[in-house]
């Protein structure tokens, strides 16, 4: 899949994630890279058997100080290669991207892995 086709899938995924997550996407850059770097894998302590679909880099909202402002956007990186490998077809890829966006935006909100999992289960369960 070309990068343009993948970005079109990202646009589709943005339309299916919960409205409150879409509304929160202020000063956040969504970037697509082919594969995670060794540094990115080390940052989140992923070894060779696991994969990384996305990564949030920035200061979560609850950790920001009163003077936080005039800064570069937080960044959500989506890794095209691992997402394509984890998906059976284009529809599955859009869902994978949507799940990853929800997860990484959850980190922006300062949510724990458990809280993010609950949101994902509730939301994706309602789509069935």
N, C-alpha and C positions, 0 to 999 in steps of 0.2 A: 504494500500500500504506500502511495506517495505521502509526503508530508501534508500536501494540500487536502488529500482525501481524509487523512487522520484528523486534521484541524476541523474539517466539516463534521466528523464524528464528535469532536469535542463540542462544537456548537450545538449539535443535536442533544448531547448529554446535558449541557447546561439548561436545556429546555425541560428536561425531565426531573431535575433535582428539585427538592422542596423550595417553594418561593422564598421562604425566610433565609435560606442559604444564598439564593441568587441575590436577594436584596442586600446581603452583607458583603458582597464582593466590591468593596470600595478600597482603593489603594492596594489592590492585590493583582500582581501580574501572574497570568497563567502561561507557563513556558513549556514547550515540548522539546525533549531531547531524545536521542536514539536509545541510549542505555545509561544507567547510573554509573558514575565514576567510582573508582576505588575509594576516594575520599568521602563521597556521599554514602556508600555502603558502610564504611567505617563509622561515620557520624551516627548512624542508626543501628550500629552493631549487628549487621547482617552478614552471615558467613556464606560460603560458596554454594550451599544447597538451597538457600532461600532466594527470593527475588524481591525487588523493590519496584512497585508500580508508580508511586508518587511520593513527593517529599514537600513538606511545608518548611519554609525558612523565613523567619521573621520573629517579631516579638508578639506573643499571644496577648490578646486584649487585657486579660486580668493582670498581666505583668507590666503594663505600661504605666509610666509615671506621668504626673500632671503636665510636665514639659515635653512630653512625646509629641513631636510634630515636625513638619518640614523634613521628612525622611523619605528615603527611597521606598517604593512599595514592598510589602511582603511578597513572597514568591511561592507559588505552587508549581512544582515541576512535575510533568507527566512524562513517563518513560514509554515511548512508543513500542520499542522492541518487546519488552516483557508483557505489555498489555496485549499486543497482537498474539504472542505465544500463548497467553492465558485464555484467549477468546476463540470460540468455535467459528463464529461468523461475524459479519458487521453489526448485526443487532446485538449480539453478545458483547462486542467491543464497546458499543455505546453504553451498555449497562455497566461494564467494567470501568469505563471512564467516569460515569456518574457516581458509582460507589466510591471510587478513589477521590473524586472531588469532594464528596460529602465528608469523607474521612479527613482529608487534609484541611478543609475549611473548619472542621471540628477542632483541629489543633489551633487554628487561628483564634477560635473562641476560648481556648484554654481548657477544652474538655479532655477528660481522661480517656484511655483506650476503652474502658468499660462503658463509659457514657456514649462514646461514639458508636460502639457496637450495638447498644440499645437503640440508638437513633436509626442505624442502618437496618436492623432487624424489623423495627416498626415500619419504616418507610417502605422497604422492599417487600415486606409481607403484605402491605396494603395495595401493592401494584398487581398482585396475583389475581 
